[in-house]
Amino acid sequence: MIQRIQTVWLLLASACTFLTMKFPFYYIGPNPDLASDQFNATTKMILLILTAILGTLSLFTVFIFKQRKLQIWLTILALIISIGNILLYFNYKKEYAGGGLALTSVLAFVIPVFLFFAIQGIYRDQKLVKSMDRLR
């Protein structure tokens, strides 16, 4: 399980997802150091639910490594949810005047990248298993 590269990508995606709940995506106002002036995944309920689903789904997908077809479909679903999550961040960001993107907003942008790399790894694994089945 851990020797497969897609496991690493999925664990990184899950860790980044749960970190977006703690660290801000957007800071509001002139002082980015105030905790009350930060916009993160826990600010809006729909963002919190989607982020929790995304993190749990990424973590769950690690443990179904024997069912590669299901694993690839769940990872694609997680990729769609993460892109939707980013779109929701930008949609809710319009409600606030002033401020800017926080440096930790990078976490939200690398989640789809990690999930894409995991999909590639699962697909390569699937191809390898199919080629080994042909040799038998």
N, CA, C and O atoms as a GROMACS GRO file, in nm:
protein
  544
    1MET      N    1   0.081  -0.119   0.000
    1MET     CA    2   0.000   0.000   0.000
    1MET      C    3   0.086   0.126   0.000
    1MET      O    4   0.069   0.211  -0.087
    2ILE      N    5   0.179   0.140   0.094
    2ILE     CA    6   0.258   0.262   0.104
    2ILE      C    7   0.365   0.269  -0.004
    2ILE      O    8   0.416   0.377  -0.035
    3GLN      N    9   0.402   0.153  -0.063
    3GLN     CA   10   0.505   0.155  -0.165
    3GLN      C   11   0.454   0.209  -0.297
    3GLN      O   12   0.534   0.234  -0.387
    4ARG      N   13   0.325   0.227  -0.311
    4ARG     CA   14   0.268   0.280  -0.433
    4ARG      C   15   0.267   0.432  -0.425
    4ARG      O   16   0.230   0.491  -0.324
    5ILE      N   17   0.309   0.496  -0.535
    5ILE     CA   18   0.324   0.642  -0.536
    5ILE      C   19   0.190   0.712  -0.520
    5ILE      O   20   0.184   0.822  -0.464
    6GLN      N   21   0.081   0.650  -0.570
    6GLN     CA   22  -0.048   0.716  -0.557
    6GLN      C   23  -0.092   0.726  -0.412
    6GLN      O   24  -0.172   0.814  -0.378
    7THR      N   25  -0.044   0.639  -0.328
    7THR     CA   26  -0.075   0.648  -0.186
    7THR      C   27  -0.016   0.776  -0.128
    7THR      O   28  -0.080   0.845  -0.048
    8VAL      N   29   0.105   0.807  -0.168
    8VAL     CA   30   0.169   0.930  -0.122
    8VAL      C   31   0.091   1.052  -0.171
    8VAL      O   32   0.067   1.146  -0.094
    9TRP      N   33   0.052   1.050  -0.298
    9TRP     CA   34  -0.024   1.164  -0.353
    9TRP      C   35  -0.158   1.180  -0.282
    9TRP      O   36  -0.200   1.293  -0.252
   10LEU      N   37  -0.225   1.070  -0.255
   10LEU     CA   38  -0.355   1.078  -0.188
   10LEU      C   39  -0.340   1.125  -0.043
   10LEU      O   40  -0.423   1.202   0.006
   11LEU      N   41  -0.235   1.080   0.025
   11LEU     CA   42  -0.211   1.126   0.162
   11LEU      C   43  -0.177   1.275   0.165
   11LEU      O   44  -0.221   1.347   0.254
   12LEU      N   45  -0.099   1.321   0.068
   12LEU     CA   46  -0.068   1.464   0.060
   12LEU      C   47  -0.194   1.547   0.031
   12LEU      O   48  -0.213   1.653   0.090
   13ALA      N   49  -0.278   1.497  -0.059
   13ALA     CA   50  -0.403   1.568  -0.089
   13ALA      C   51  -0.492   1.575   0.035
   13ALA      O   52  -0.553   1.678   0.062
   14SER      N   53  -0.500   1.466   0.108
   14SER     CA   54  -0.582   1.463   0.229
   14SER      C   55  -0.526   1.558   0.336
   14SER      O   56  -0.602   1.630   0.401
   15ALA      N   57  -0.396   1.558   0.353
   15ALA     CA   58  -0.334   1.647   0.452
   15ALA      C   59  -0.357   1.794   0.416
   15ALA      O   60  -0.389   1.875   0.502
   16CYS      N   61  -0.339   1.827   0.289
   16CYS     CA   62  -0.362   1.965   0.246
   16CYS      C   63  -0.508   2.005   0.263
   16CYS      O   64  -0.538   2.119   0.297
   17THR      N   65  -0.597   1.911   0.239
   17THR     CA   66  -0.740   1.940   0.255
   17THR      C   67  -0.772   1.973   0.400
   17THR      O   68  -0.843   2.070   0.428
   18PHE      N   69  -0.722   1.893   0.492
   18PHE     CA   70  -0.750   1.920   0.632
   18PHE      C   71  -0.678   2.045   0.682
   18PHE      O   72  -0.726   2.110   0.775
   19LEU      N   73  -0.565   2.080   0.621
   19LEU     CA   74  -0.496   2.203   0.659
   19LEU      C   75  -0.571   2.327   0.613
   19LEU      O   76  -0.557   2.434   0.673
   20THR      N   77  -0.650   2.315   0.506
   20THR     CA   78  -0.727   2.432   0.460
   20THR      C   79  -0.836   2.470   0.560
   20THR      O   80  -0.887   2.582   0.557
   21MET      N   81  -0.870   2.378   0.649
   21MET     CA   82  -0.966   2.413   0.754
   21MET      C   83  -0.904   2.503   0.860
   21MET      O   84  -0.974   2.580   0.926
   22LYS      N   85  -0.775   2.493   0.876
   22LYS     CA   86  -0.705   2.570   0.980
   22LYS      C   87  -0.648   2.701   0.926
   22LYS      O   88  -0.662   2.806   0.988
   23PHE      N   89  -0.584   2.694   0.811
   23PHE     CA   90  -0.514   2.810   0.757
   23PHE      C   91  -0.604   2.889   0.662
   23PHE      O   92  -0.690   2.831   0.596
   24PRO      N   93  -0.585   3.021   0.655
   24PRO     CA   94  -0.676   3.104   0.575
   24PRO      C   95  -0.651   3.090   0.425
   24PRO      O   96  -0.539   3.065   0.380
   25PHE      N   97  -0.758   3.106   0.350
   25PHE     CA   98  -0.749   3.114   0.205
   25PHE      C   99  -0.740   3.260   0.162
   25PHE      O  100  -0.674   3.294   0.064
   26TYR      N  101  -0.807   3.343   0.236
   26TYR     CA  102  -0.819   3.484   0.201
   26TYR      C  103  -0.821   3.563   0.330
   26TYR      O  104  -0.889   3.525   0.426
   27TYR      N  105  -0.748   3.673   0.335
   27TYR     CA  106  -0.756   3.757   0.453
   27TYR      C  107  -0.833   3.884   0.417
   27TYR      O  108  -0.822   3.937   0.306
   28ILE      N  109  -0.908   3.930   0.512
   28ILE     CA  110  -0.999   4.042   0.491
   28ILE      C  111  -0.944   4.163   0.564
   28ILE      O  112  -0.909   4.155   0.682
   29GLY      N  113  -0.937   4.271   0.497
   29GLY     CA  114  -0.893   4.394   0.561
   29GLY      C  115  -0.742   4.412   0.551
   29GLY      O  116  -0.672   4.331   0.491
   30PRO      N  117  -0.695   4.520   0.612
   30PRO     CA  118  -0.553   4.555   0.598
   30PRO      C  119  -0.457   4.472   0.682
   30PRO      O  120  -0.338   4.467   0.652
   31ASN      N  121  -0.505   4.408   0.789
   31ASN     CA  122  -0.417   4.336   0.880
   31ASN      C  123  -0.440   4.185   0.867
   31ASN      O  124  -0.539   4.134   0.920
   32PRO      N  125  -0.352   4.112   0.797
   32PRO     CA  126  -0.372   3.968   0.780
   32PRO      C  127  -0.342   3.886   0.904
   32PRO      O  128  -0.362   3.765   0.903
   33ASP      N  129  -0.292   3.949   1.011
   33ASP     CA  130  -0.255   3.875   1.131
   33ASP      C  131  -0.374   3.847   1.224
   33ASP      O  132  -0.366   3.758   1.309
   34LEU      N  133  -0.482   3.919   1.209
   34LEU     CA  134  -0.597   3.899   1.296
   34LEU      C  135  -0.673   3.773   1.254
   34LEU      O  136  -0.706   3.757   1.136
   35ALA      N  137  -0.700   3.686   1.348
   35ALA     CA  138  -0.768   3.559   1.318
   35ALA      C  139  -0.912   3.581   1.275
   35ALA      O  140  -0.966   3.501   1.199
   36SER      N  141  -0.975   3.688   1.323
   36SER     CA  142  -1.115   3.711   1.288
   36SER      C  143  -1.130   3.764   1.146
   36SER      O  144  -1.240   3.760   1.090
   37ASP      N  145  -1.022   3.811   1.088
   37ASP     CA  146  -1.027   3.865   0.952
   37ASP      C  147  -0.978   3.765   0.849
   37ASP      O  148  -0.928   3.804   0.743
   38GLN      N  149  -0.992   3.637   0.878
   38GLN     CA  150  -0.945   3.534   0.785
   38GLN      C  151  -1.062   3.452   0.734
   38GLN      O  152  -1.156   3.422   0.807
   39PHE      N  153  -1.055   3.417   0.607
   39PHE     CA  154  -1.158   3.338   0.542
   39PHE      C  155  -1.098   3.202   0.509
   39PHE      O  156  -1.009   3.192   0.424
   40ASN      N  157  -1.146   3.096   0.575
   40ASN     CA  158  -1.096   2.961   0.548
   40ASN      C  159  -1.215   2.867   0.526
   40ASN      O  160  -1.328   2.913   0.512
   41ALA      N  161  -1.189   2.738   0.523
   41ALA     CA  162  -1.294   2.641   0.492
   41ALA      C  163  -1.401   2.633   0.600
   41ALA      O  164  -1.512   2.586   0.572
   42THR      N  165  -1.372   2.678   0.720
   42THR     CA  166  -1.471   2.669   0.827
   42THR      C  167  -1.560   2.793   0.834
   42THR      O  168  -1.651   2.799   0.918
   43THR      N  169  -1.537   2.891   0.748
   43THR     CA  170  -1.614   3.014   0.752
   43THR      C  171  -1.757   2.992   0.702
   43THR      O  172  -1.852   3.044   0.760
   44LYS      N  173  -1.772   2.917   0.594
   44LYS     CA  174  -1.904   2.889   0.536
   44LYS      C  175  -1.935   2.741   0.552
   44LYS      O  176  -1.846   2.657   0.540
   45MET      N  177  -2.059   2.709   0.580
   45MET     CA  178  -2.099   2.571   0.608
   45MET      C  179  -2.079   2.480   0.486
   45MET      O  180  -2.031   2.368   0.502
   46ILE      N  181  -2.115   2.525   0.367
   46ILE     CA  182  -2.101   2.441   0.248
   46ILE      C  183  -1.953   2.412   0.220
   46ILE      O  184  -1.919   2.302   0.177
   47LEU      N  185  -1.866   2.509   0.244
   47LEU     CA  186  -1.723   2.486   0.228
   47LEU      C  187  -1.672   2.385   0.330
   47LEU      O  188  -1.590   2.299   0.298
   48LEU      N  189  -1.721   2.394   0.451
   48LEU     CA  190  -1.680   2.301   0.555
   48LEU      C  191  -1.722   2.159   0.520
   48LEU      O  192  -1.644   2.064   0.537
   49ILE      N  193  -1.846   2.143   0.473
   49ILE     CA  194  -1.896   2.010   0.438
   49ILE      C  195  -1.818   1.952   0.321
   49ILE      O  196  -1.776   1.837   0.325
   50LEU      N  197  -1.799   2.032   0.215
   50LEU     CA  198  -1.725   1.983   0.098
   50LEU      C  199  -1.580   1.952   0.132
   50LEU      O  200  -1.524   1.853   0.082
   51THR      N  201  -1.518   2.034   0.214
   51THR     CA  202  -1.380   2.010   0.252
   51THR      C  203  -1.368   1.883   0.336
   51THR      O  204  -1.273   1.806   0.319
   52ALA      N  205  -1.461   1.862   0.427
   52ALA     CA  206  -1.459   1.740   0.509
   52ALA      C  207  -1.481   1.616   0.422
   52ALA      O  208  -1.414   1.514   0.441
   53ILE      N  209  -1.573   1.625   0.327
   53ILE     CA  210  -1.597   1.513   0.235
   53ILE      C  211  -1.474   1.486   0.151
   53ILE      O  212  -1.435   1.371   0.132
   54LEU      N  213  -1.412   1.592   0.101
   54LEU     CA  214  -1.293   1.578   0.018
   54LEU      C  215  -1.177   1.514   0.094
   54LEU      O  216  -1.111   1.424   0.042
   55GLY      N  217  -1.152   1.560   0.215
   55GLY     CA  218  -1.044   1.503   0.295
   55GLY      C  219  -1.069   1.358   0.333
   55GLY      O  220  -0.978   1.275   0.327
   56THR      N  221  -1.192   1.329   0.371
   56THR     CA  222  -1.227   1.192   0.408
   56THR      C  223  -1.222   1.099   0.287
   56THR      O  224  -1.174   0.986   0.297
   57LEU      N  225  -1.270   1.147   0.173
   57LEU     CA  226  -1.269   1.067   0.051
   57LEU      C  227  -1.126   1.038   0.006
   57LEU      O  228  -1.096   0.927  -0.036
   58SER      N  229  -1.039   1.138   0.014
   58SER     CA  230  -0.899   1.116  -0.024
   58SER      C  231  -0.832   1.015   0.069
   58SER      O  232  -0.755   0.931   0.024
   59LEU      N  233  -0.862   1.025   0.196
   59LEU     CA  234  -0.804   0.931   0.292
   59LEU      C  235  -0.862   0.791   0.276
   59LEU      O  236  -0.789   0.693   0.286
   60PHE      N  237  -0.992   0.781   0.251
   60PHE     CA  238  -1.056   0.652   0.232
   60PHE      C  239  -1.005   0.582   0.106
   60PHE      O  240  -0.990   0.460   0.104
   61THR      N  241  -0.977   0.660   0.004
   61THR     CA  242  -0.933   0.604  -0.124
   61THR      C  243  -0.797   0.534  -0.110
   61THR      O  244  -0.766   0.443  -0.187
   62VAL      N  245  -0.718   0.575  -0.015
   62VAL     CA  246  -0.589   0.510   0.008
   62VAL      C  247  -0.609   0.363   0.046
   62VAL      O  248  -0.531   0.277   0.005
   63PHE      N  249  -0.712   0.334   0.121
   63PHE     CA  250  -0.730   0.201   0.178
   63PHE      C  251  -0.806   0.103   0.090
   63PHE      O  252  -0.825  -0.012   0.129
   64ILE      N  253  -0.850   0.145  -0.027
   64ILE     CA  254  -0.917   0.051  -0.118
   64ILE      C  255  -0.826   0.020  -0.237
   64ILE      O  256  -0.870   0.016  -0.352
   65PHE      N  257  -0.699  -0.002  -0.208
   65PHE     CA  258  -0.599  -0.021  -0.312
   65PHE      C  259  -0.618  -0.150  -0.391
   65PHE      O  260  -0.562  -0.162  -0.501
   66LYS      N  261  -0.693  -0.245  -0.342
   66LYS     CA  262  -0.715  -0.369  -0.416
   66LYS      C  263  -0.826  -0.354  -0.520
   66LYS      O  264  -0.836  -0.437  -0.611
   67GLN      N  265  -0.906  -0.252  -0.508
   67GLN     CA  266  -1.013  -0.226  -0.603
   67GLN      C  267  -0.976  -0.102  -0.683
   67GLN      O  268  -1.025   0.008  -0.655
   68ARG      N  269  -0.890  -0.120  -0.782
   68ARG     CA  270  -0.835  -0.006  -0.854
   68ARG      C  271  -0.939   0.071  -0.934
   68ARG      O  272  -0.929   0.194  -0.944
   69LYS      N  273  -1.038   0.004  -0.992
   69LYS     CA  274  -1.141   0.077  -1.068
   69LYS      C  275  -1.220   0.170  -0.977
   69LYS      O  276  -1.244   0.286  -1.011
   70LEU      N  277  -1.261   0.120  -0.862
   70LEU     CA  278  -1.332   0.203  -0.766
   70LEU      C  279  -1.243   0.315  -0.715
   70LEU      O  280  -1.288   0.428  -0.696
   71GLN      N  281  -1.117   0.283  -0.693
   71GLN     CA  282  -1.022   0.382  -0.644
   71GLN      C  283  -1.005   0.496  -0.744
   71GLN      O  284  -1.000   0.613  -0.705
   72ILE      N  285  -0.997   0.463  -0.871
   72ILE     CA  286  -0.980   0.568  -0.972
   72ILE      C  287  -1.105   0.654  -0.984
   72ILE      O  288  -1.095   0.776  -1.002
   73TRP      N  289  -1.224   0.592  -0.974
   73TRP     CA  290  -1.348   0.669  -0.982
   73TRP      C  291  -1.366   0.760  -0.861
   73TRP      O  292  -1.410   0.874  -0.875
   74LEU      N  293  -1.332   0.711  -0.744
   74LEU     CA  294  -1.342   0.795  -0.625
   74LEU      C  295  -1.241   0.909  -0.628
   74LEU      O  296  -1.268   1.018  -0.577
   75THR      N  297  -1.125   0.884  -0.685
   75THR     CA  298  -1.025   0.991  -0.697
   75THR      C  299  -1.070   1.095  -0.798
   75THR      O  300  -1.047   1.214  -0.778
   76ILE      N  301  -1.134   1.053  -0.906
   76ILE     CA  302  -1.189   1.148  -1.003
   76ILE      C  303  -1.299   1.231  -0.936
   76ILE      O  304  -1.308   1.352  -0.958
   77LEU      N  305  -1.384   1.166  -0.856
   77LEU     CA  306  -1.487   1.238  -0.782
   77LEU      C  307  -1.424   1.340  -0.686
   77LEU      O  308  -1.473   1.452  -0.675
   78ALA      N  309  -1.318   1.301  -0.619
   78ALA     CA  310  -1.248   1.393  -0.528
   78ALA      C  311  -1.188   1.510  -0.606
   78ALA      O  312  -1.186   1.623  -0.557
   79LEU      N  313  -1.138   1.483  -0.725
   79LEU     CA  314  -1.082   1.590  -0.809
   79LEU      C  315  -1.192   1.690  -0.847
   79LEU      O  316  -1.169   1.811  -0.844
   80ILE      N  317  -1.308   1.641  -0.883
   80ILE     CA  318  -1.420   1.729  -0.918
   80ILE      C  319  -1.464   1.810  -0.797
   80ILE      O  320  -1.493   1.929  -0.809
   81ILE      N  321  -1.470   1.747  -0.680
   81ILE     CA  322  -1.508   1.818  -0.558
   81ILE      C  323  -1.405   1.925  -0.524
   81ILE      O  324  -1.442   2.034  -0.480
   82SER      N  325  -1.276   1.896  -0.543
   82SER     CA  326  -1.173   1.995  -0.510
   82SER      C  327  -1.179   2.115  -0.603
   82SER      O  328  -1.157   2.228  -0.560
   83ILE      N  329  -1.208   2.091  -0.730
   83ILE     CA  330  -1.221   2.204  -0.823
   83ILE      C  331  -1.345   2.286  -0.787
   83ILE      O  332  -1.341   2.408  -0.791
   84GLY      N  333  -1.454   2.218  -0.753
   84GLY     CA  334  -1.574   2.288  -0.707
   84GLY      C  335  -1.549   2.367  -0.579
   84GLY      O  336  -1.604   2.476  -0.561
   85ASN      N  337  -1.468   2.312  -0.493
   85ASN     CA  338  -1.432   2.380  -0.368
   85ASN      C  339  -1.357   2.510  -0.397
   85ASN      O  340  -1.384   2.613  -0.334
   86ILE      N  341  -1.264   2.505  -0.490
   86ILE     CA  342  -1.188   2.625  -0.526
   86ILE      C  343  -1.281   2.730  -0.588
   86ILE      O  344  -1.270   2.849  -0.558
   87LEU      N  345  -1.373   2.685  -0.672
   87LEU     CA  346  -1.469   2.778  -0.732
   87LEU      C  347  -1.556   2.842  -0.624
   87LEU      O  348  -1.588   2.961  -0.632
   88LEU      N  349  -1.596   2.765  -0.525
   88LEU     CA  350  -1.674   2.821  -0.415
   88LEU      C  351  -1.593   2.921  -0.333
   88LEU      O  352  -1.647   3.022  -0.288
   89TYR      N  353  -1.465   2.893  -0.313
   89TYR     CA  354  -1.379   2.990  -0.244
   89TYR      C  355  -1.382   3.124  -0.316
   89TYR      O  356  -1.402   3.228  -0.253
   90PHE      N  357  -1.364   3.121  -0.446
   90PHE     CA  358  -1.362   3.246  -0.521
   90PHE      C  359  -1.500   3.311  -0.527
   90PHE      O  360  -1.510   3.433  -0.532
   91ASN      N  361  -1.605   3.231  -0.528
   91ASN     CA  362  -1.740   3.287  -0.527
   91ASN      C  363  -1.768   3.358  -0.395
   91ASN      O  364  -1.824   3.468  -0.394
   92TYR      N  365  -1.730   3.298  -0.284
   92TYR     CA  366  -1.751   3.361  -0.154
   92TYR      C  367  -1.654   3.475  -0.128
   92TYR      O  368  -1.682   3.564  -0.047
   93LYS      N  369  -1.542   3.473  -0.195
   93LYS     CA  370  -1.444   3.580  -0.177
   93LYS      C  371  -1.500   3.713  -0.226
   93LYS      O  372  -1.460   3.819  -0.178
   94LYS      N  373  -1.592   3.708  -0.321
   94LYS     CA  374  -1.651   3.831  -0.376
   94LYS      C  375  -1.733   3.907  -0.273
   94LYS      O  376  -1.758   4.026  -0.289
   95GLU      N  377  -1.776   3.839  -0.167
   95GLU     CA  378  -1.857   3.904  -0.064
   95GLU      C  379  -1.777   4.001   0.021
   95GLU      O  380  -1.834   4.087   0.088
   96TYR      N  381  -1.646   3.988   0.020
   96TYR     CA  382  -1.562   4.069   0.106
   96TYR      C  383  -1.491   4.177   0.024
   96TYR      O  384  -1.436   4.150  -0.083
   97ALA      N  385  -1.494   4.298   0.075
   97ALA     CA  386  -1.425   4.408   0.009
   97ALA      C  387  -1.285   4.420   0.069
   97ALA      O  388  -1.269   4.414   0.191
   98GLY      N  389  -1.187   4.437  -0.014
   98GLY     CA  390  -1.050   4.452   0.034
   98GLY      C  391  -0.988   4.319   0.071
   98GLY      O  392  -1.052   4.215   0.064
   99GLY      N  393  -0.863   4.324   0.108
   99GLY     CA  394  -0.792   4.202   0.145
   99GLY      C  395  -0.725   4.139   0.025
   99GLY      O  396  -0.712   4.201  -0.081
  100GLY      N  397  -0.682   4.018   0.042
  100GLY     CA  398  -0.613   3.946  -0.065
  100GLY      C  399  -0.596   3.800  -0.031
  100GLY      O  400  -0.628   3.755   0.079
  101LEU      N  401  -0.545   3.727  -0.128
  101LEU     CA  402  -0.520   3.584  -0.108
  101LEU      C  403  -0.408   3.565  -0.007
  101LEU      O  404  -0.306   3.634  -0.012
  102ALA      N  405  -0.427   3.474   0.083
  102ALA     CA  406  -0.323   3.441   0.181
  102ALA      C  407  -0.221   3.348   0.116
  102ALA      O  408  -0.252   3.280   0.017
  103LEU      N  409  -0.104   3.344   0.170
  103LEU     CA  410   0.000   3.255   0.118
  103LEU      C  411  -0.041   3.109   0.131
  103LEU      O  412  -0.003   3.026   0.048
  104THR      N  413  -0.117   3.078   0.233
  104THR     CA  414  -0.160   2.940   0.255
  104THR      C  415  -0.274   2.898   0.162
  104THR      O  416  -0.319   2.784   0.169
  105SER      N  417  -0.320   2.988   0.076
  105SER     CA  418  -0.421   2.949  -0.023
  105SER      C  419  -0.363   2.854  -0.126
  105SER      O  420  -0.437   2.789  -0.200
  106VAL      N  421  -0.232   2.844  -0.130
  106VAL     CA  422  -0.165   2.750  -0.220
  106VAL      C  423  -0.209   2.607  -0.188
  106VAL      O  424  -0.214   2.522  -0.276
  107LEU      N  425  -0.240   2.581  -0.062
  107LEU     CA  426  -0.284   2.447  -0.022
  107LEU      C  427  -0.408   2.404  -0.100
  107LEU      O  428  -0.418   2.288  -0.142
  108ALA      N  429  -0.500   2.495  -0.120
  108ALA     CA  430  -0.623   2.461  -0.193
  108ALA      C  431  -0.594   2.435  -0.340
  108ALA      O  432  -0.664   2.357  -0.404
  109PHE      N  433  -0.491   2.500  -0.393
  109PHE     CA  434  -0.460   2.484  -0.536
  109PHE      C  435  -0.376   2.360  -0.565
  109PHE      O  436  -0.377   2.312  -0.679
  110VAL      N  437  -0.305   2.307  -0.467
  110VAL     CA  438  -0.224   2.187  -0.494
  110VAL      C  439  -0.303   2.058  -0.474
  110VAL      O  440  -0.258   1.952  -0.516
  111ILE      N  441  -0.419   2.066  -0.411
  111ILE     CA  442  -0.501   1.946  -0.391
  111ILE      C  443  -0.540   1.882  -0.524
  111ILE      O  444  -0.522   1.761  -0.539
  112PRO      N  445  -0.593   1.958  -0.623
  112PRO     CA  446  -0.625   1.894  -0.751
  112PRO      C  447  -0.502   1.839  -0.822
  112PRO      O  448  -0.511   1.738  -0.893
  113VAL      N  449  -0.389   1.902  -0.805
  113VAL     CA  450  -0.265   1.855  -0.867
  113VAL      C  451  -0.226   1.719  -0.807
  113VAL      O  452  -0.193   1.626  -0.880
  114PHE      N  453  -0.231   1.709  -0.675
  114PHE     CA  454  -0.200   1.582  -0.609
  114PHE      C  455  -0.297   1.472  -0.651
  114PHE      O  456  -0.257   1.358  -0.674
  115LEU      N  457  -0.425   1.508  -0.661
  115LEU     CA  458  -0.525   1.409  -0.702
  115LEU      C  459  -0.503   1.366  -0.847
  115LEU      O  460  -0.522   1.248  -0.880
  116PHE      N  461  -0.465   1.458  -0.932
  116PHE     CA  462  -0.436   1.423  -1.071
  116PHE      C  463  -0.318   1.327  -1.080
  116PHE      O  464  -0.322   1.230  -1.156
  117PHE      N  465  -0.213   1.353  -1.003
  117PHE     CA  466  -0.098   1.262  -1.001
  117PHE      C  467  -0.137   1.126  -0.945
  117PHE      O  468  -0.085   1.023  -0.990
  118ALA      N  469  -0.227   1.123  -0.848
  118ALA     CA  470  -0.274   0.995  -0.794
  118ALA      C  471  -0.352   0.918  -0.900
  118ALA      O  472  -0.337   0.796  -0.910
  119ILE      N  473  -0.434   0.986  -0.978
  119ILE     CA  474  -0.508   0.920  -1.086
  119ILE      C  475  -0.412   0.859  -1.186
  119ILE      O  476  -0.432   0.747  -1.232
  120GLN      N  477  -0.307   0.933  -1.220
  120GLN     CA  478  -0.207   0.879  -1.313
  120GLN      C  479  -0.139   0.755  -1.255
  120GLN      O  480  -0.117   0.658  -1.327
  121GLY      N  481  -0.106   0.757  -1.127
  121GLY     CA  482  -0.043   0.642  -1.064
  121GLY      C  483  -0.134   0.520  -1.059
  121GLY      O  484  -0.090   0.408  -1.083
  122ILE      N  485  -0.261   0.542  -1.029
  122ILE     CA  486  -0.356   0.431  -1.026
  122ILE      C  487  -0.374   0.373  -1.166
  122ILE      O  488  -0.381   0.252  -1.183
  123TYR      N  489  -0.380   0.461  -1.265
  123TYR     CA  490  -0.396   0.416  -1.403
  123TYR      C  491  -0.275   0.333  -1.447
  123TYR      O  492  -0.291   0.230  -1.512
  124ARG      N  493  -0.154   0.376  -1.411
  124ARG     CA  494  -0.033   0.299  -1.445
  124ARG      C  495  -0.034   0.163  -1.375
  124ARG      O  496   0.007   0.062  -1.433
  125ASP      N  497  -0.079   0.160  -1.251
  125ASP     CA  498  -0.092   0.034  -1.178
  125ASP      C  499  -0.190  -0.059  -1.249
  125ASP      O  500  -0.164  -0.179  -1.263
  126GLN      N  501  -0.302  -0.004  -1.291
  126GLN     CA  502  -0.403  -0.083  -1.360
  126GLN      C  503  -0.348  -0.140  -1.490
  126GLN      O  504  -0.373  -0.256  -1.524
  127LYS      N  505  -0.274  -0.059  -1.564
  127LYS     CA  506  -0.212  -0.106  -1.688
  127LYS      C  507  -0.112  -0.217  -1.661
  127LYS      O  508  -0.105  -0.314  -1.737
  128LEU      N  509  -0.034  -0.204  -1.556
  128LEU     CA  510   0.066  -0.304  -1.521
  128LEU      C  511  -0.001  -0.436  -1.485
  128LEU      O  512   0.046  -0.542  -1.526
  129VAL      N  513  -0.108  -0.432  -1.409
  129VAL     CA  514  -0.179  -0.554  -1.370
  129VAL      C  515  -0.241  -0.620  -1.493
  129VAL      O  516  -0.238  -0.742  -1.505
  130LYS      N  517  -0.298  -0.541  -1.583
  130LYS     CA  518  -0.356  -0.597  -1.705
  130LYS      C  519  -0.249  -0.663  -1.792
  130LYS      O  520  -0.273  -0.768  -1.850
  131SER      N  521  -0.133  -0.601  -1.801
  131SER     CA  522  -0.027  -0.660  -1.883
  131SER      C  523   0.027  -0.789  -1.820
  131SER      O  524   0.065  -0.882  -1.890
  132MET      N  525   0.028  -0.795  -1.687
  132MET     CA  526   0.073  -0.918  -1.620
  132MET      C  527  -0.030  -1.028  -1.637
  132MET      O  528   0.006  -1.145  -1.645
  133ASP      N  529  -0.159  -0.993  -1.643
  133ASP     CA  530  -0.264  -1.093  -1.665
  133ASP      C  531  -0.255  -1.152  -1.805
  133ASP      O  532  -0.288  -1.269  -1.826
  134ARG      N  533  -0.212  -1.073  -1.901
  134ARG     CA  534  -0.199  -1.124  -2.038
  134ARG      C  535  -0.086  -1.226  -2.048
  134ARG      O  536  -0.091  -1.316  -2.131
  135LEU      N  537   0.015  -1.211  -1.964
  135LEU     CA  538   0.129  -1.303  -1.969
  135LEU      C  539   0.098  -1.439  -1.910
  135LEU      O  540   0.167  -1.536  -1.939
  136ARG      N  541  -0.003  -1.447  -1.828
  136ARG     CA  542  -0.036  -1.576  -1.764
  136ARG      C  543  -0.100  -1.673  -1.857
  136ARG      O  544  -0.133  -1.784  -1.817
   0.00000   0.00000   0.00000
